[in-house]
């Protein structure tokens, strides 16, 4: 059912394949502070069996003043902050993925994470000609600017405007 | 402190070539959407059912269904493997050569396997590095995810 009056086009976000270039850099939006509650919930709902991520006494006995954030949660949040710039026009995974993910420094509740990326390569994708491959390196930093994680990702991005 | 972790998953328990089929399975429910959003990820292919049902690319490739965000798939599969591989971990320094081989949809059930690729004792008497090939498998026995995973595992206490 139409609402009658002419409506503007829905505002578009994200980049298509043509809008990427090798060497392009992004300082991604928002930043994100992590809490202990979400970190413990992430560990328990994903069934992480290491008490390091949900038992403060165990974490203290293994060298952490506080329960550390599961590095995979930190990675997911850094990843999330990149998607509007990098993969809003995602066309699926296409058997691509993550050549490397490295966790370089512990993240603790209260830390704030930021994301930045650089395009390493772009090219065609053999699976279909309506998308292309964008290979990026993303860095995650904390509130002190320290590098906490880095990863590379190969993204299948749509060509042209929807 | 009381002994809180298992006794069959210390560094000494891993041998290259060993394949572990993990006990647990986990069905992906609608919670994948709030998880994806908690991670600041609003990609329409993961969270917008109307988009997925009407967008030409999404309907052609994925039958009009929302695809579960790959980071959630990785987190679940790593979790399913953790009881046998990283309960006694000191750290998980990273992953390599990760690939999503099949899309995961709401209602799918995930299982996990870990192959021990390499064990590196190093020089520290308290721990060593184990490299696994972690595999996520769905209810049809299709491999949905493969990724190499490094875990720093404690040696068995004296």
Contacts between the chains, C-beta under 8 A, distances in Angstrom:
chain1	res1	chain2	res2	distance
A	30	B	40	6.5
A	32	B	40	6.0
A	38	B	38	6.7
A	42	B	75	7.3
A	45	B	31	7.5
A	45	B	35	7.8
A	46	B	75	4.6
A	46	B	76	5.5
A	46	B	78	7.1
A	46	B	79	3.6
A	47	B	24	6.3
A	47	B	26	6.7
A	47	B	76	7.6
A	47	B	79	3.8
A	47	B	80	6.2
A	47	B	82	6.8
A	47	B	83	7.7
A	48	B	78	7.4
A	48	B	79	5.0
A	48	B	82	5.0
A	48	B	86	7.9
A	49	B	5	8.0
A	49	B	79	7.7
A	49	B	82	4.3
A	49	B	83	4.1
A	49	B	86	7.0
A	49	B	87	4.5
A	50	B	5	7.9
A	50	B	82	6.2
A	50	B	86	5.4
A	50	B	87	5.7
A	50	B	88	7.8
A	50	B	89	5.3
A	51	B	4	5.5
A	51	B	5	6.7
A	51	B	87	7.9
A	52	B	89	7.1
A	52	B	90	8.0
A	55	B	4	7.2
A	57	B	1	6.6
A	58	B	1	7.2
A	58	B	4	6.1
A	61	B	1	5.3
A	62	B	90	6.6
A	71	B	92	5.9
A	72	B	74	7.1
A	72	B	75	5.4
A	72	B	78	6.2
A	72	B	92	7.6
A	73	B	39	8.0
A	73	B	75	7.6
A	75	B	71	7.3
A	76	B	39	4.3
A	76	B	41	7.8
A	76	B	71	4.4
A	76	B	72	7.7
A	76	B	75	6.6
A	77	B	39	5.2
A	77	B	40	6.1
A	79	B	39	6.8
A	79	B	41	7.0
A	79	B	71	5.6
A	80	B	36	7.7
A	80	B	39	3.8
A	80	B	40	3.3
A	80	B	41	3.8
A	80	B	71	7.8
A	81	B	40	5.1
A	83	B	40	7.7
A	83	B	41	5.1
A	83	B	42	7.2
A	83	B	43	5.2
A	84	B	42	7.4
A	87	B	43	6.3
A	88	B	43	5.9
A	88	B	44	7.5
A	90	B	43	5.5
A	90	B	45	5.3
A	91	B	57	5.5
A	91	B	61	7.2
A	92	B	45	7.5
A	92	B	57	7.9
A	92	B	61	5.3
A	92	B	62	6.9
A	92	B	67	6.7
A	92	B	103	6.7
A	93	B	67	7.8
A	93	B	70	5.9
A	93	B	99	7.9
A	93	B	100	3.6
A	93	B	103	6.8
A	95	B	99	5.5
A	95	B	100	6.9
A	95	B	101	5.8
A	96	B	99	6.7
A	96	B	100	7.3
A	97	B	70	7.5
A	97	B	97	7.9
A	97	B	98	4.3
A	97	B	99	4.1
A	97	B	100	5.5
A	97	B	147	7.3
A	98	B	95	6.5
A	98	B	96	7.9
A	98	B	97	7.9
A	98	B	98	3.8
A	98	B	99	8.0
A	98	B	147	7.1
A	99	B	96	6.8
A	99	B	97	6.4
A	99	B	98	7.7
A	100	B	94	7.0
A	100	B	95	7.5
A	100	B	96	5.1
A	100	B	97	7.9
A	101	B	94	5.1
A	101	B	95	4.3
A	101	B	96	7.3
A	101	B	98	7.1
A	102	B	93	6.7
A	102	B	94	4.2
A	103	B	91	7.7
A	103	B	92	6.7
A	103	B	93	5.7
A	103	B	94	5.6
A	130	B	57	7.1
A	158	B	57	6.4
A	162	B	55	7.3
